[in-house]
Amino acid sequence: MQKEKLPLPADPELAAHAGYNARESWRMFEIMSEFVSATERLGEIRPAVSMFGSARTPADHPYYALTERIARQLSDAGFSVISGGGPGIMEAANKGAYFGKSPSVGLNIQLPHEQHDNPYQDISQSFTHFFARKVMFVKFASAYVVMPGGFGTMDELMEALTLVQTGKTRKIPIILVHEPFWRGLLDWFKATLVNEGMINAADMDLIKMIDQPEDVVCAIFDHYEKRGFEPSAREREIQLYL
């Protein structure tokens, strides 16, 4: 007996809604493919450091030069450097690593404006979804180095702080570079978030403020001095649920 086919909705709005729902369902496979592809390509880059900062920083700005120096020292010390793969501070991070000894990695995001791939990438992985990209920044990072930046940089910083604070990922160094830029934010954390009980005073210890490139490298090595860079079996299990 032939199965009777249901008629398509006669109302154009209902038809459009049905089409949207179908696209939304298939989008799950696009998301899965981004996770699978990125995990396979990035699985061998450890130890790695994720670096963040403004896409709007020009190449002649002191922040750009400082980022490039830090990335080069990290690369020469054996760390792959992961950036957002775009212009500005991201380009400086990739450039410093590209001319160092370890891989330069760009996790590029498709945006309607501002973002374009920089040429200093040994490994380039493209993402459509911000959340999939953010998981990869955390999943493969032994440390976060956060340069001056805007909303996107703040987003990555708060994501890392939240995941470490709540135990959803292992404790890694979260380093803010250039104290004059960050001091006001940290003072507000203490004066408002701590004083009003929004965070614990001990949560401030999750953040380090460092200005010199060599001190950034030393702080990361100091953190792992007694345990090594590889995640433990328990930490790997935790990171399955990022």
C-alpha contacts under 8 A as a table, 3 or more apart, distances in Angstrom:
res1	aa1	res2	aa2	distance
8	L	15	A	6.99
9	P	12	P	7.25
9	P	14	L	5.97
9	P	15	A	5.31
10	A	14	L	7.50
10	A	15	A	7.09
11	D	14	L	5.26
11	D	15	A	6.23
12	P	15	A	4.97
12	P	16	A	6.06
13	E	16	A	5.07
13	E	17	H	6.12
14	L	17	H	4.96
14	L	18	A	6.15
15	A	18	A	5.11
15	A	19	G	6.21
16	A	19	G	5.03
16	A	20	Y	6.16
17	H	20	Y	5.04
17	H	21	N	6.24
18	A	21	N	5.14
18	A	22	A	6.34
19	G	22	A	5.16
19	G	23	R	6.33
20	Y	23	R	5.09
20	Y	24	E	6.08
21	N	24	E	4.97
21	N	25	S	6.23
22	A	25	S	5.19
22	A	26	W	6.38
23	R	26	W	5.19
23	R	27	R	6.09
24	E	27	R	5.08
24	E	28	M	7.20
25	S	28	M	5.84
26	W	29	F	5.62
26	W	30	E	7.14
27	R	30	E	5.00
27	R	31	I	6.37
28	M	31	I	5.11
28	M	32	M	6.21
29	F	32	M	4.94
29	F	33	S	6.11
30	E	33	S	5.13
30	E	34	E	6.39
31	I	34	E	5.20
31	I	35	F	6.51
31	I	129	H	7.43
31	I	132	A	7.31
32	M	35	F	5.24
32	M	36	V	6.18
33	S	36	V	5.10
33	S	37	S	5.90
34	E	37	S	5.31
34	E	38	A	6.02
34	E	127	F	6.67
34	E	132	A	6.99
35	F	38	A	5.35
35	F	39	T	5.97
35	F	132	A	6.48
36	V	39	T	5.26
36	V	40	E	6.19
37	S	40	E	5.35
37	S	41	R	6.27
38	A	41	R	5.18
38	A	42	L	5.93
38	A	125	Q	6.62
38	A	136	M	7.39
39	T	42	L	5.35
39	T	43	G	5.63
39	T	136	M	7.68
40	E	43	G	5.52
41	R	44	E	7.47
42	L	45	I	5.65
42	L	140	F	7.48
43	G	46	R	7.38
43	G	140	F	7.68
45	I	48	A	6.40
45	I	80	S	6.19
45	I	103	P	7.42
45	I	140	F	7.75
46	R	79	F	7.26
46	R	80	S	6.78
46	R	140	F	6.64
46	R	141	A	7.58
46	R	142	S	7.83
46	R	230	E	7.76
47	P	78	G	7.46
47	P	79	F	5.38
47	P	80	S	6.35
47	P	140	F	7.63
47	P	141	A	7.05
47	P	142	S	6.08
47	P	229	F	6.27
47	P	230	E	7.42
48	A	79	F	4.86
48	A	80	S	4.38
48	A	81	V	5.62
48	A	82	I	6.86
48	A	140	F	6.42
48	A	141	A	5.05
48	A	142	S	5.59
48	A	143	A	7.28
49	V	74	L	7.89
49	V	79	F	6.36
49	V	80	S	6.27
49	V	81	V	5.06
49	V	82	I	6.00
49	V	140	F	7.98
49	V	141	A	5.04
49	V	142	S	5.59
49	V	143	A	4.95
49	V	144	Y	5.89
49	V	145	V	7.12
50	S	81	V	5.94
50	S	82	I	4.53
50	S	83	S	5.89
50	S	137	F	6.17
50	S	138	V	7.73
50	S	141	A	5.72
50	S	142	S	7.88
50	S	143	A	6.40
50	S	144	Y	5.02
50	S	145	V	6.25
51	M	81	V	7.01
51	M	82	I	6.08
51	M	83	S	5.25
51	M	84	G	7.98
51	M	90	M	7.40
51	M	93	A	6.73
51	M	144	Y	5.97
51	M	145	V	4.77
51	M	146	V	5.75
51	M	147	M	7.36
52	F	83	S	6.27
52	F	84	G	7.17
52	F	89	I	7.03
52	F	90	M	6.53
52	F	144	Y	7.87
52	F	145	V	6.52
52	F	146	V	4.91
52	F	147	M	5.80
52	F	149	G	7.61
52	F	153	T	5.88
52	F	156	E	7.58
53	G	88	G	7.69
53	G	89	I	5.08
53	G	90	M	6.42
53	G	146	V	6.19
53	G	147	M	4.69
53	G	148	P	5.29
53	G	149	G	4.45
53	G	150	G	7.42
53	G	153	T	5.47
54	S	57	T	5.77
54	S	88	G	6.03
54	S	89	I	5.45
54	S	90	M	7.29
54	S	147	M	7.64
54	S	148	P	6.36
54	S	149	G	3.96
54	S	150	G	5.90
54	S	152	G	7.72
54	S	153	T	6.69
55	A	86	G	6.67
55	A	87	P	5.12
55	A	88	G	4.23
55	A	89	I	5.83
55	A	90	M	6.47
55	A	114	E	7.44
55	A	115	Q	7.51
55	A	149	G	7.64
56	R	87	P	7.13
56	R	88	G	5.26
56	R	89	I	7.68
57	T	61	H	6.61
57	T	63	Y	7.34
57	T	64	Y	6.72
57	T	87	P	7.85
57	T	88	G	4.44
57	T	89	I	6.04
58	P	61	H	5.54
58	P	64	Y	7.01
58	P	88	G	5.73
59	A	64	Y	5.75
59	A	65	A	7.55
59	A	88	G	6.73
59	A	92	A	7.72
60	D	64	Y	6.90
60	D	65	A	7.51
61	H	64	Y	5.39
61	H	65	A	6.77
62	P	65	A	5.16
62	P	66	L	6.10
63	Y	66	L	5.08
63	Y	67	T	6.06
63	Y	89	I	7.34
63	Y	147	M	7.64
63	Y	148	P	7.49
64	Y	67	T	5.18
64	Y	68	E	6.19
64	Y	88	G	6.94
64	Y	89	I	5.63
64	Y	92	A	5.56
65	A	68	E	5.12
65	A	69	R	6.27
65	A	92	A	7.14
66	L	69	R	5.19
66	L	70	I	6.30
66	L	213	P	7.56
67	T	70	I	5.18
67	T	71	A	6.12
67	T	89	I	6.60
67	T	92	A	5.76
67	T	93	A	5.67
67	T	96	G	7.62
67	T	147	M	7.29
68	E	71	A	5.19
68	E	72	R	6.08
68	E	92	A	4.76
68	E	93	A	5.27
68	E	94	N	7.73
68	E	95	K	6.41
68	E	96	G	4.40
68	E	97	A	7.69
69	R	72	R	5.17
69	R	73	Q	6.25
69	R	96	G	6.24
69	R	213	P	6.55
70	I	73	Q	5.24
70	I	74	L	6.16
70	I	93	A	7.72
70	I	96	G	7.38
70	I	213	P	4.67
70	I	214	E	7.41
70	I	216	V	7.44
70	I	217	V	7.91
71	A	74	L	5.03
71	A	75	S	6.02
71	A	81	V	6.65
71	A	92	A	7.85
71	A	93	A	5.23
71	A	94	N	7.29
71	A	95	K	7.81
71	A	96	G	4.80
71	A	97	A	5.20
72	R	75	S	5.08
72	R	76	D	6.10
72	R	93	A	7.91
72	R	95	K	7.92
72	R	96	G	4.19
72	R	97	A	4.86
72	R	98	Y	7.82
72	R	99	F	6.99
72	R	100	G	5.38
73	Q	76	D	5.13
73	Q	77	A	6.05
73	Q	96	G	7.91
73	Q	97	A	7.97
73	Q	100	G	7.58
73	Q	213	P	7.09
73	Q	214	E	7.16
73	Q	217	V	7.21
74	L	77	A	5.03
74	L	78	G	6.52
74	L	79	F	5.37
74	L	80	S	7.49
74	L	81	V	7.29
74	L	97	A	7.36
74	L	217	V	6.18
75	S	78	G	5.29
75	S	79	F	4.88
75	S	80	S	5.82
75	S	81	V	6.61
75	S	96	G	7.62
75	S	97	A	5.09
75	S	100	G	5.12
75	S	101	K	5.49
75	S	102	S	4.78
75	S	103	P	7.25
76	D	79	F	7.25
76	D	97	A	7.88
76	D	100	G	5.24
76	D	101	K	4.92
76	D	102	S	6.49
77	A	101	K	7.86
77	A	217	V	7.76
78	G	101	K	6.92
78	G	102	S	5.81
79	F	102	S	6.04
79	F	103	P	7.80
80	S	97	A	7.27
80	S	102	S	5.13
80	S	103	P	4.86
80	S	104	S	5.98
80	S	105	V	7.15
81	V	93	A	7.14
81	V	94	N	6.89
81	V	97	A	6.07
81	V	102	S	7.65
81	V	103	P	6.61
81	V	104	S	5.24
81	V	105	V	5.95
82	I	93	A	7.82
82	I	94	N	7.34
82	I	104	S	6.40
82	I	105	V	4.64
82	I	106	G	5.81
82	I	107	L	7.21
82	I	137	F	7.31
83	S	86	G	7.89
83	S	90	M	5.35
83	S	91	E	7.83
83	S	93	A	6.44
83	S	94	N	6.48
83	S	105	V	6.31
83	S	106	G	5.10
83	S	107	L	6.25
84	G	90	M	5.64
84	G	106	G	5.36
84	G	107	L	4.78
84	G	108	N	5.37
84	G	109	I	7.36
85	G	90	M	5.72
85	G	91	E	6.47
85	G	94	N	7.14
85	G	105	V	7.25
85	G	106	G	3.84
85	G	107	L	5.29
85	G	108	N	4.86
85	G	109	I	7.99
85	G	116	H	7.78
85	G	117	D	5.55
85	G	118	N	5.97
85	G	121	Q	7.46
85	G	124	S	7.34
86	G	90	M	5.44
86	G	91	E	5.84
86	G	106	G	7.63
86	G	108	N	6.49
86	G	115	Q	5.49
86	G	116	H	5.17
86	G	117	D	4.71
86	G	118	N	5.31
87	P	90	M	5.54
87	P	91	E	4.79
87	P	92	A	7.85
87	P	115	Q	6.78
87	P	116	H	6.53
87	P	117	D	6.94
87	P	118	N	5.92
88	G	91	E	5.31
88	G	92	A	6.44
89	I	92	A	4.94
89	I	93	A	6.18
89	I	147	M	7.58
90	M	93	A	5.20
90	M	94	N	6.29
91	E	94	N	5.12
91	E	95	K	5.89
91	E	118	N	5.71
91	E	119	P	7.99
91	E	120	Y	7.04
92	A	95	K	5.01
92	A	96	G	6.12
93	A	96	G	5.38
93	A	97	A	6.37
94	N	97	A	5.22
94	N	98	Y	5.80
94	N	104	S	5.34
94	N	105	V	6.79
94	N	106	G	7.13
94	N	118	N	7.97
94	N	120	Y	5.39
94	N	121	Q	6.13
95	K	98	Y	4.97
95	K	99	F	6.48
95	K	104	S	7.63
95	K	120	Y	5.09
95	K	121	Q	7.70
96	G	99	F	5.73
96	G	100	G	6.48
97	A	100	G	4.88
97	A	101	K	7.31
97	A	102	S	6.53
97	A	103	P	6.54
97	A	104	S	5.09
98	Y	101	K	7.71
98	Y	102	S	7.44
98	Y	103	P	6.50
98	Y	104	S	5.09
98	Y	120	Y	5.69
98	Y	121	Q	6.46
98	Y	122	D	6.94
100	G	103	P	7.87
103	P	121	Q	7.82
103	P	122	D	5.83
103	P	123	I	7.28
104	S	120	Y	7.06
104	S	121	Q	5.08
104	S	122	D	5.14
104	S	123	I	6.42
105	V	121	Q	5.50
105	V	122	D	6.01
105	V	123	I	4.77
105	V	124	S	5.90
105	V	125	Q	7.94
106	G	121	Q	5.96
106	G	123	I	6.29
106	G	124	S	4.80
106	G	125	Q	6.23
107	L	124	S	6.14
107	L	125	Q	4.99
107	L	126	S	5.88
107	L	127	F	7.10
107	L	133	R	6.74
108	N	116	H	7.94
108	N	117	D	6.68
108	N	124	S	7.10
108	N	125	Q	6.00
108	N	126	S	4.62
108	N	127	F	5.95
109	I	115	Q	7.20
109	I	126	S	5.86
109	I	127	F	4.86
109	I	128	T	5.89
109	I	129	H	7.39
109	I	130	F	7.05
109	I	133	R	7.58
110	Q	115	Q	7.04
110	Q	126	S	7.30
110	Q	127	F	6.36
110	Q	128	T	5.46
111	L	114	E	7.09
111	L	115	Q	5.95
112	P	115	Q	7.75
118	N	121	Q	7.23
121	Q	124	S	5.97
127	F	130	F	7.16
127	F	132	A	7.32
127	F	133	R	6.20
129	H	132	A	5.62
129	H	133	R	6.60
130	F	133	R	5.19
130	F	134	K	6.16
131	F	134	K	5.02
131	F	135	V	6.32
132	A	135	V	5.29
132	A	136	M	6.67
133	R	136	M	5.27
133	R	137	F	6.50
134	K	137	F	5.12
134	K	138	V	6.60
134	K	156	E	7.34
135	V	138	V	5.38
135	V	139	K	5.86
135	V	242	L	6.71
136	M	139	K	4.93
136	M	140	F	6.17
137	F	140	F	6.19
137	F	141	A	6.27
138	V	141	A	5.31
138	V	160	A	7.12
139	K	239	Q	6.68
139	K	242	L	7.88
141	A	144	Y	6.91
142	S	172	I	5.96
142	S	173	P	7.46
142	S	229	F	6.70
143	A	172	I	5.23
143	A	173	P	4.87
143	A	174	I	6.07
143	A	175	I	7.78
143	A	220	I	6.85
144	Y	160	A	8.00
144	Y	172	I	7.41
144	Y	173	P	6.20
144	Y	174	I	4.76
144	Y	175	I	6.02
145	V	174	I	6.20
145	V	175	I	4.86
145	V	176	L	6.14
145	V	177	V	7.17
146	V	153	T	7.38
146	V	157	L	7.17
146	V	174	I	7.52
146	V	175	I	6.01
146	V	176	L	4.89
146	V	177	V	6.14
147	M	153	T	7.98
147	M	176	L	6.26
147	M	177	V	5.28
147	M	178	H	7.19
148	P	153	T	7.62
148	P	177	V	7.29
148	P	178	H	7.38
148	P	181	F	6.50
148	P	182	W	7.66
149	G	152	G	7.33
149	G	153	T	5.19
149	G	154	M	7.16
150	G	153	T	5.37
150	G	154	M	6.21
151	F	154	M	5.04
151	F	155	D	5.99
152	G	155	D	4.96
152	G	156	E	6.38
153	T	156	E	5.24
153	T	157	L	6.21
154	M	157	L	4.98
154	M	158	M	6.03
155	D	158	M	5.32
155	D	159	E	6.05
156	E	159	E	5.05
156	E	160	A	6.24
157	L	160	A	5.29
157	L	161	L	6.25
158	M	161	L	5.03
158	M	162	T	5.96
159	E	162	T	5.23
159	E	163	L	6.17
160	A	163	L	5.24
160	A	164	V	6.17
160	A	174	I	7.75
161	L	164	V	5.34
161	L	165	Q	5.86
161	L	174	I	7.79
161	L	206	L	7.21
162	T	165	Q	5.08
162	T	166	T	6.00
163	L	166	T	5.38
163	L	167	G	6.04
163	L	168	K	4.91
163	L	169	T	5.55
163	L	242	L	7.97
164	V	167	G	5.12
164	V	168	K	6.17
164	V	169	T	5.42
164	V	170	R	6.16
164	V	171	K	5.47
164	V	172	I	7.54
164	V	206	L	7.99
165	Q	168	K	7.80
165	Q	203	D	6.98
165	Q	206	L	7.85
166	T	169	T	7.92
167	G	170	R	6.62
167	G	171	K	7.79
168	K	238	I	6.28
168	K	239	Q	6.92
168	K	241	Y	7.26
168	K	242	L	6.15
169	T	235	E	7.05
169	T	238	I	6.18
169	T	239	Q	5.67
169	T	242	L	6.88
170	R	231	P	7.89
170	R	235	E	5.97
170	R	238	I	7.80
170	R	239	Q	7.82
172	I	223	H	7.84
173	P	206	L	7.19
173	P	207	I	7.22
173	P	208	K	7.37
173	P	219	A	7.77
173	P	220	I	6.40
173	P	223	H	7.04
174	I	206	L	6.57
174	I	207	I	5.26
174	I	208	K	6.20
175	I	207	I	5.99
175	I	208	K	4.77
175	I	209	M	5.75
175	I	210	I	6.62
175	I	216	V	7.45
176	L	179	E	7.50
176	L	182	W	7.18
176	L	207	I	7.20
176	L	208	K	6.13
176	L	209	M	4.85
176	L	210	I	6.21
177	V	182	W	7.82
177	V	209	M	6.02
177	V	210	I	5.21
177	V	211	D	5.10
177	V	212	Q	8.00
178	H	181	F	5.87
178	H	182	W	6.82
178	H	209	M	7.50
178	H	210	I	6.76
178	H	211	D	5.06
179	E	182	W	5.17
179	E	183	R	5.51
179	E	209	M	6.47
179	E	210	I	7.19
179	E	211	D	6.78
180	P	183	R	5.59
180	P	184	G	7.85
181	F	184	G	7.30
182	W	185	L	5.46
182	W	186	L	6.43
183	R	186	L	5.26
183	R	187	D	6.06
184	G	187	D	5.11
184	G	188	W	6.20
185	L	188	W	5.11
185	L	189	F	6.27
186	L	189	F	4.90
186	L	190	K	6.38
187	D	190	K	5.22
187	D	191	A	6.00
188	W	191	A	5.00
188	W	192	T	5.53
188	W	193	L	7.12
189	F	192	T	5.57
189	F	193	L	4.89
189	F	194	V	6.30
190	K	193	L	5.89
190	K	194	V	4.98
190	K	195	N	6.57
190	K	201	A	7.55
190	K	204	M	7.81
191	A	194	V	6.33
191	A	195	N	5.67
192	T	195	N	5.23
192	T	196	E	5.73
193	L	196	E	5.42
193	L	197	G	6.08
193	L	198	M	4.81
193	L	199	I	5.67
194	V	197	G	5.10
194	V	198	M	5.92
194	V	199	I	5.21
194	V	200	N	5.79
194	V	201	A	5.66
195	N	198	M	7.69
196	E	199	I	8.00
197	G	200	N	6.51
199	I	203	D	6.51
200	N	203	D	5.30
200	N	204	M	7.61
201	A	204	M	5.83
201	A	205	D	7.93
202	A	205	D	5.52
202	A	206	L	7.75
203	D	206	L	5.57
204	M	207	I	5.86
205	D	208	K	7.18
210	I	215	D	6.75
210	I	216	V	6.33
211	D	215	D	7.40
211	D	216	V	7.55
212	Q	215	D	5.26
212	Q	216	V	6.47
213	P	216	V	5.16
213	P	217	V	6.64
214	E	217	V	5.26
214	E	218	C	6.26
215	D	218	C	4.97
215	D	219	A	6.01
216	V	219	A	5.26
216	V	220	I	6.53
217	V	220	I	5.38
217	V	221	F	6.42
218	C	221	F	5.13
218	C	222	D	5.98
219	A	222	D	5.04
219	A	223	H	6.25
220	I	223	H	5.21
220	I	224	Y	6.66
221	F	224	Y	5.33
221	F	225	E	5.86
222	D	225	E	5.05
223	H	226	K	7.76
224	Y	227	R	5.32
224	Y	228	G	5.21
224	Y	229	F	6.15
225	E	228	G	6.40
231	P	234	R	7.85
231	P	235	E	5.51
231	P	236	R	5.96
232	S	235	E	5.04
232	S	236	R	6.17
233	A	236	R	5.16
233	A	237	E	6.30
234	R	237	E	5.09
234	R	238	I	6.31
235	E	238	I	5.00
235	E	239	Q	6.20
236	R	239	Q	5.14
236	R	240	L	6.58
237	E	240	L	5.40
237	E	241	Y	7.60
238	I	241	Y	5.78
238	I	242	L	7.26
239	Q	242	L	5.22
